Amino acid sequence: MASFIGTFTNRIDRKGRVSVPARFRAALAAPPAAGAFNGVVVAPNGGLGAIDACDRQRIEDTIDRLDARDGLTAEEQEAIELVLSDSEELPFDGEGRIILPESLIALAGIGDKAVFVGIGRVFQIWSPERREAWRSEASEGPLGQIGLKDLWSLGAGGAA
């Protein structure tokens, strides 16, 4: 399963085409199997006003979990179904670009630039202004003091 870290800003053209950062494309690279999907899966993140993105394997794992109903509440099942129904597969063109749907461009408030932010097993696509506003707000709180060494302790009772 792919993982993504780092932040990259790329230009978006009038047709909605944007180059996915090379590091992210490498993580998304499909094995050379017949019929393998070579691209990214995207979904709106209305809570943040951004676009969530992942590899096809993460979607398959989510679908498997939904099908197995492994401890999912009815609310969790509905949430997964809502996200999956709004998701889209965006194939890479020959230059490593994807075409962002107009609805997602509008949701994220993206103009001529898009910010790609790796956050583990997914990455997000933001407008530069929204990302900077979110980052500034998050940095001012207690989590703004956390460093890489502190990540291991999160979820185990708080930051060390």
Backbone as CSV, one residue per row, in Angstrom:
resi,resn,N_x,N_y,N_z,CA_x,CA_y,CA_z,C_x,C_y,C_z
1,MET,0.846,-1.173,0.000,0.000,0.000,0.000,0.896,1.243,0.000
2,ALA,0.494,2.242,-0.740,1.289,3.452,-0.902,1.288,4.304,0.356
3,SER,2.362,5.085,0.533,2.397,6.088,1.587,2.929,7.391,0.993
4,PHE,2.466,8.496,1.580,2.763,9.816,1.034,3.179,10.761,2.150
5,ILE,4.292,11.471,1.939,4.719,12.517,2.858,5.209,13.702,2.035
6,GLY,5.199,14.871,2.650,5.706,16.070,1.992,4.597,16.932,1.423
7,THR,4.993,18.140,1.017,4.069,19.117,0.449,4.660,19.655,-0.852
8,PHE,3.844,19.703,-1.884,4.283,20.134,-3.209,3.201,21.018,-3.827
9,THR,3.611,22.053,-4.523,2.666,22.932,-5.213,2.904,22.833,-6.707
10,ASN,1.820,22.591,-7.453,1.913,22.489,-8.914,0.849,23.350,-9.570
11,ARG,1.150,23.784,-10.763,0.196,24.591,-11.538,-0.901,23.700,-12.103
12,ILE,-2.074,24.287,-12.231,-3.204,23.597,-12.836,-3.602,24.403,-14.071
13,ASP,-3.860,23.715,-15.168,-4.203,24.449,-16.381,-5.713,24.661,-16.499
14,ARG,-6.115,25.362,-17.551,-7.539,25.700,-17.726,-8.433,24.486,-17.923
15,LYS,-7.834,23.377,-18.333,-8.610,22.146,-18.522,-8.704,21.334,-17.234
16,GLY,-8.115,21.840,-16.150,-8.142,21.121,-14.891,-7.049,20.085,-14.755
17,ARG,-6.072,20.107,-15.658,-4.979,19.138,-15.597,-3.906,19.633,-14.637
18,VAL,-3.437,18.716,-13.819,-2.363,19.036,-12.875,-1.453,17.825,-12.760
19,SER,-0.170,18.088,-12.671,0.804,17.016,-12.532,0.856,16.566,-11.077
20,VAL,0.674,15.286,-10.855,0.814,14.715,-9.520,2.315,14.660,-9.229
21,PRO,2.742,15.083,-8.035,4.182,15.069,-7.735,4.814,13.706,-8.030
22,ALA,6.031,13.741,-8.564,6.717,12.511,-8.976,6.806,11.489,-7.848
23,ARG,7.071,11.925,-6.636,7.151,10.985,-5.507,5.815,10.287,-5.269
24,PHE,4.738,11.023,-5.418,3.410,10.439,-5.217,3.089,9.482,-6.358
25,ARG,3.430,9.868,-7.592,3.191,8.973,-8.736,3.949,7.668,-8.568
26,ALA,5.187,7.752,-8.081,5.983,6.542,-7.883,5.307,5.630,-6.868
27,ALA,4.745,6.207,-5.803,4.053,5.409,-4.786,2.762,4.808,-5.341
28,LEU,2.150,5.494,-6.291,0.886,5.048,-6.876,1.060,4.074,-8.029
29,ALA,2.289,3.903,-8.489,2.541,3.094,-9.681,1.936,1.703,-9.541
30,ALA,1.108,1.376,-10.495,0.451,0.065,-10.497,1.440,-0.988,-10.977
31,PRO,1.371,-2.187,-10.400,2.221,-3.257,-10.913,1.837,-3.535,-12.369
32,PRO,2.788,-3.956,-13.172,2.499,-4.149,-14.599,1.623,-5.361,-14.884
33,ALA,0.456,-5.409,-14.282,-0.487,-6.498,-14.533,-1.515,-6.035,-15.557
34,ALA,-2.038,-6.974,-16.282,-3.046,-6.646,-17.280,-4.258,-6.005,-16.605
35,GLY,-4.643,-4.864,-17.115,-5.826,-4.189,-16.605,-5.623,-3.435,-15.304
36,ALA,-4.385,-3.320,-14.804,-4.132,-2.603,-13.551,-4.409,-1.115,-13.753
37,PHE,-5.047,-0.509,-12.764,-5.368,0.905,-12.823,-4.127,1.727,-12.544
38,ASN,-3.810,2.663,-13.426,-2.648,3.539,-13.274,-3.152,4.956,-13.076
39,GLY,-3.375,5.306,-11.823,-3.888,6.627,-11.517,-4.127,6.769,-10.036
40,VAL,-5.071,7.629,-9.699,-5.361,7.953,-8.311,-6.873,7.959,-8.106
41,VAL,-7.300,7.625,-6.903,-8.711,7.701,-6.539,-8.883,8.952,-5.686
42,VAL,-9.858,9.776,-6.025,-10.098,11.029,-5.299,-11.524,11.061,-4.760
43,ALA,-11.691,11.827,-3.685,-13.008,12.029,-3.092,-13.038,13.405,-2.441
44,PRO,-14.197,14.041,-2.407,-14.290,15.342,-1.743,-14.136,15.198,-0.237
45,ASN,-13.456,16.149,0.373,-13.391,16.247,1.827,-14.040,17.579,2.181
46,GLY,-15.369,17.558,2.276,-16.128,18.772,2.520,-15.810,19.433,3.842
47,GLY,-15.416,18.646,4.835,-15.080,19.202,6.134,-13.882,20.123,6.085
48,LEU,-12.936,19.823,5.200,-11.739,20.644,5.063,-11.789,21.559,3.842
49,GLY,-12.711,21.290,2.923,-12.702,22.040,1.674,-11.487,21.671,0.842
50,ALA,-11.195,20.374,0.799,-10.041,19.863,0.064,-10.448,18.570,-0.633
51,ILE,-9.499,17.949,-1.311,-9.719,16.703,-2.022,-8.835,15.640,-1.382
52,ASP,-9.403,14.510,-1.018,-8.631,13.378,-0.517,-8.270,12.485,-1.696
53,ALA,-7.093,11.854,-1.639,-6.648,10.987,-2.725,-5.873,9.802,-2.155
54,CYS,-5.978,8.679,-2.845,-5.266,7.475,-2.408,-5.071,6.551,-3.597
55,ASP,-4.406,5.431,-3.321,-4.228,4.431,-4.373,-5.439,3.505,-4.421
56,ARG,-5.538,2.741,-5.462,-6.665,1.830,-5.661,-6.703,0.737,-4.580
57,GLN,-5.531,0.324,-4.095,-5.485,-0.728,-3.079,-6.177,-0.280,-1.795
58,ARG,-6.024,0.979,-1.414,-6.702,1.469,-0.200,-8.215,1.388,-0.367
59,ILE,-8.700,1.678,-1.562,-10.134,1.569,-1.827,-10.565,0.110,-1.723
60,GLU,-9.784,-0.790,-2.308,-10.109,-2.224,-2.236,-10.153,-2.694,-0.791
61,ASP,-9.198,-2.254,0.028,-9.175,-2.639,1.437,-10.405,-2.096,2.165
62,THR,-10.811,-0.890,1.839,-11.998,-0.289,2.455,-13.250,-1.063,2.057
63,ILE,-13.340,-1.425,0.796,-14.487,-2.200,0.314,-14.521,-3.563,0.996
64,ASP,-13.356,-4.197,1.137,-13.299,-5.494,1.835,-13.798,-5.349,3.267
65,ARG,-13.391,-4.284,3.919,-13.823,-4.062,5.305,-15.332,-3.827,5.361
66,LEU,-15.838,-3.072,4.416,-17.275,-2.813,4.378,-18.035,-4.120,4.139
67,ASP,-17.558,-4.919,3.197,-18.215,-6.193,2.903,-18.180,-7.143,4.095
68,ALA,-17.081,-7.143,4.829,-16.938,-8.036,5.979,-17.658,-7.481,7.206
69,ARG,-17.953,-6.196,7.201,-18.606,-5.528,8.337,-17.824,-5.769,9.631
70,ASP,-16.498,-5.752,9.521,-15.620,-6.007,10.668,-15.796,-4.964,11.763
71,GLY,-16.770,-5.165,12.612,-16.952,-4.279,13.752,-17.430,-2.888,13.404
72,LEU,-17.912,-2.679,12.196,-18.391,-1.359,11.810,-19.787,-1.108,12.351
73,THR,-19.989,0.082,12.861,-21.334,0.481,13.255,-22.117,0.850,12.003
74,ALA,-23.412,0.975,12.121,-24.241,1.382,10.984,-23.803,2.755,10.487
75,GLU,-23.451,3.643,11.404,-23.003,4.983,11.021,-21.686,4.926,10.243
76,GLU,-20.759,4.071,10.675,-19.487,3.919,9.963,-19.719,3.335,8.572
77,GLN,-20.618,2.368,8.463,-20.935,1.793,7.157,-21.494,2.857,6.223
78,GLU,-22.396,3.688,6.734,-22.973,4.762,5.922,-21.909,5.758,5.493
79,ALA,-20.998,6.091,6.397,-19.930,7.036,6.065,-19.063,6.487,4.936
80,ILE,-18.687,5.206,5.030,-17.882,4.589,3.972,-18.642,4.614,2.650
81,GLU,-19.928,4.270,2.686,-20.730,4.258,1.463,-20.835,5.659,0.854
82,LEU,-20.984,6.681,1.693,-21.045,8.055,1.180,-19.743,8.461,0.497
83,VAL,-18.626,8.155,1.150,-17.326,8.515,0.570,-17.095,7.754,-0.726
84,LEU,-17.354,6.455,-0.734,-17.121,5.670,-1.947,-18.010,6.125,-3.101
85,SER,-19.251,6.503,-2.800,-20.153,6.917,-3.881,-19.744,8.254,-4.495
86,ASP,-18.989,9.062,-3.754,-18.507,10.346,-4.279,-17.081,10.263,-4.813
87,SER,-16.482,9.091,-4.763,-15.101,8.917,-5.218,-15.042,8.739,-6.733
88,GLU,-13.886,9.101,-7.286,-13.654,8.935,-8.729,-12.245,8.432,-8.976
89,GLU,-12.093,7.599,-9.994,-10.776,7.164,-10.439,-10.288,8.134,-11.506
90,LEU,-9.111,8.690,-11.305,-8.524,9.614,-12.271,-7.238,8.997,-12.813
91,PRO,-7.246,8.560,-14.065,-6.037,7.954,-14.638,-4.981,9.009,-14.954
92,PHE,-3.716,8.588,-14.900,-2.612,9.458,-15.305,-2.563,9.525,-16.826
93,ASP,-2.254,10.706,-17.355,-1.970,10.791,-18.781,-0.487,10.479,-18.976
94,GLY,0.001,10.592,-20.185,1.391,10.260,-20.500,2.409,11.118,-19.785
95,GLU,1.976,12.258,-19.241,2.896,13.169,-18.546,2.706,13.149,-17.033
96,GLY,1.953,12.187,-16.536,1.759,12.079,-15.096,0.743,13.054,-14.529
97,ARG,-0.125,13.541,-15.404,-1.159,14.487,-14.959,-2.485,13.770,-14.787
98,ILE,-3.330,14.379,-13.973,-4.716,13.961,-13.830,-5.586,15.154,-14.195
99,ILE,-6.821,14.878,-14.534,-7.782,15.958,-14.783,-8.737,15.990,-13.601
100,LEU,-8.653,17.069,-12.821,-9.541,17.216,-11.672,-10.932,17.596,-12.147
101,PRO,-11.966,16.911,-11.672,-13.336,17.269,-12.041,-13.684,18.676,-11.553
102,GLU,-14.487,19.373,-12.334,-14.898,20.742,-11.991,-15.503,20.818,-10.597
103,SER,-16.302,19.814,-10.234,-16.950,19.834,-8.916,-15.926,19.818,-7.785
104,LEU,-14.832,19.088,-7.951,-13.801,19.039,-6.917,-12.953,20.304,-6.914
105,ILE,-12.710,20.857,-8.089,-11.990,22.135,-8.162,-12.777,23.206,-7.408
106,ALA,-14.089,23.225,-7.630,-14.942,24.208,-6.955,-14.973,23.962,-5.445
107,LEU,-15.134,22.715,-5.031,-15.172,22.389,-3.606,-13.902,22.853,-2.902
108,ALA,-12.753,22.616,-3.527,-11.466,22.950,-2.914,-11.062,24.396,-3.150
109,GLY,-11.809,25.132,-3.964,-11.462,26.526,-4.236,-10.138,26.671,-4.968
110,ILE,-9.827,25.694,-5.818,-8.547,25.693,-6.526,-8.608,26.620,-7.729
111,GLY,-7.575,27.434,-7.875,-7.446,28.328,-9.016,-6.380,27.805,-9.957
112,ASP,-5.269,28.526,-10.059,-4.209,28.133,-10.993,-3.110,27.296,-10.344
113,LYS,-3.221,27.026,-9.034,-2.241,26.187,-8.344,-2.963,25.230,-7.402
114,ALA,-2.349,24.066,-7.226,-2.862,23.064,-6.296,-1.721,22.619,-5.392
115,VAL,-2.031,22.462,-4.105,-1.043,22.006,-3.134,-1.345,20.551,-2.797
116,PHE,-0.347,19.700,-2.993,-0.443,18.277,-2.681,0.228,18.050,-1.330
117,VAL,-0.520,17.461,-0.388,-0.024,17.279,0.973,-0.106,15.799,1.336
118,GLY,1.043,15.173,1.532,1.070,13.776,1.941,0.804,13.646,3.424
119,ILE,-0.150,12.777,3.775,-0.492,12.592,5.188,-0.576,11.106,5.540
120,GLY,0.335,10.329,5.000,0.359,8.900,5.320,-0.133,8.064,4.166
121,ARG,-1.202,7.325,4.377,-1.740,6.440,3.347,-2.593,7.181,2.323
122,VAL,-2.862,8.447,2.582,-3.599,9.288,1.644,-2.840,10.594,1.456
123,PHE,-3.206,11.325,0.416,-2.736,12.695,0.293,-3.938,13.567,-0.006
124,GLN,-3.753,14.852,0.189,-4.832,15.793,-0.059,-4.389,16.817,-1.089
125,ILE,-5.384,17.365,-1.779,-5.137,18.427,-2.757,-5.936,19.636,-2.287
126,TRP,-5.251,20.740,-2.091,-5.819,21.964,-1.533,-5.568,23.150,-2.458
127,SER,-6.312,24.219,-2.244,-5.906,25.511,-2.795,-4.802,26.017,-1.862
128,PRO,-3.812,26.737,-2.387,-2.731,27.233,-1.517,-3.248,28.091,-0.360
129,GLU,-4.243,28.914,-0.620,-4.757,29.807,0.421,-5.438,29.028,1.547
130,ARG,-6.270,28.056,1.200,-6.945,27.262,2.232,-5.951,26.435,3.032
131,ARG,-4.980,25.869,2.356,-3.983,25.059,3.069,-3.207,25.919,4.052
132,GLU,-2.790,27.102,3.622,-2.026,27.980,4.507,-2.873,28.416,5.692
133,ALA,-4.140,28.721,5.472,-5.029,29.108,6.573,-5.183,27.949,7.556
134,TRP,-5.396,26.736,7.035,-5.533,25.572,7.905,-4.249,25.331,8.696
135,ARG,-3.118,25.413,8.004,-1.822,25.169,8.644,-1.537,26.198,9.731
136,SER,-1.823,27.454,9.466,-1.609,28.511,10.454,-2.442,28.270,11.703
137,GLU,-3.703,27.922,11.500,-4.584,27.664,12.636,-4.120,26.447,13.431
138,ALA,-3.777,25.363,12.744,-3.328,24.149,13.426,-2.007,24.380,14.163
139,SER,-1.114,25.181,13.609,0.192,25.443,14.211,0.098,26.224,15.507
140,GLU,-0.960,27.014,15.647,-1.095,27.856,16.835,-1.553,27.076,18.056
141,GLY,-2.157,25.917,17.858,-2.636,25.101,18.970,-1.530,24.218,19.530
142,PRO,-1.871,23.371,20.490,-0.876,22.498,21.115,-0.232,21.514,20.138
143,LEU,-0.962,21.119,19.102,-0.384,20.181,18.138,0.703,20.829,17.294
144,GLY,0.732,22.154,17.265,1.776,22.862,16.527,3.153,22.681,17.131
145,GLN,3.208,22.151,18.344,4.479,21.932,19.036,5.012,20.514,18.867
146,ILE,4.289,19.673,18.165,4.680,18.271,17.996,5.685,18.137,16.866
147,GLY,6.695,17.318,17.082,7.693,17.019,16.065,7.608,15.569,15.640
148,LEU,8.426,15.208,14.712,8.431,13.842,14.184,8.627,12.813,15.292
149,LYS,9.486,13.118,16.246,9.746,12.172,17.341,8.510,11.924,18.193
150,ASP,7.573,12.870,18.195,6.373,12.759,19.021,5.259,11.942,18.365
151,LEU,5.352,11.698,17.071,4.263,11.009,16.376,3.992,9.626,16.930
152,TRP,5.029,8.937,17.379,4.845,7.579,17.896,3.941,7.540,19.104
153,SER,3.929,8.607,19.890,3.132,8.586,21.129,1.689,9.020,20.914
154,LEU,1.369,9.587,19.768,-0.017,9.977,19.514,-0.899,8.742,19.465
155,GLY,-2.064,8.842,20.031,-2.978,7.706,20.083,-2.675,6.775,21.240
156,ALA,-1.609,7.056,21.959,-1.260,6.232,23.127,-1.290,7.114,24.380
157,GLY,-2.287,7.982,24.435,-2.420,8.823,25.600,-1.936,10.240,25.385
158,GLY,-1.647,10.609,24.151,-1.243,11.992,23.883,0.214,12.100,23.540
159,ALA,0.624,13.323,23.243,2.003,13.592,22.840,2.939,13.473,24.036
160,ALA,4.135,12.966,23.778,5.129,12.828,24.842,5.859,14.122,25.069
